[in-house]
C-alpha cells in the first residue's frame, strides 16, 4: 500500500512560496541532496494542486522547467482542480482530493505518493490521508507567502524519523502518529 508523503522545501520561517506564489527564492538553494536523490525513485505518483501545477517554477529557464523535481522524476501526476480538463501525457486532472488520493495510491502501488502543495497537504491531513512529512529547510527567511501548513486543527503529533543536512539544507522527515 502506498505511503502518502508531503515533501517541500521551506524557508527557516516556514514558507514554501514567497508572496504571490513566488518560487524564485528557491533557485539558489537547489543543490544536490542525497536524501531527495534516494527518495525520487521511490515515488510512484504525485498529487499536486492546480495553483502549484501552473505556478511559478524554480527551474524556470532550465531543461527541468515544468517537470517534477526539475525533470528528475517521471510518472503519473494527479492535478486537483475545480475545473478539470482533458488529461494526457501522464497528467490526470481531477475535481477533488479524494479522487486524486484513490487514483494516485492505485498507481503508486507500494511506493510513495508525493504531495506537492500546501493546500493539498492540508486537505489530505484533514481526510486522515497523510502519513509522513519531509520538510527541507533552506537557509533563508522569506517573511511572508505560503506556509508549509496553515490550518486550524488541534496539534498533530509527529514522530521524528530522520534528520540530516547538506551544505544547503536541513532535512527533517516525520511520521504522523495521530
Secondary structure, DSSP 4 states (H G I P E B T S, - for coil): -PEEEEEEEEETTSEEE-GGG--HHHHTT----HHHHHHHTTEEEEEEEHHHHTS--TTTTSTTTTSGGGGT--SEEEEE-SS----BTTEEEESSHHHHHHHHHHHHTTSEEEEESHHHHHHHHHTT---EEEEEEES----SSEES-----S---EEEEEEEE-SSEEEEEEEE--
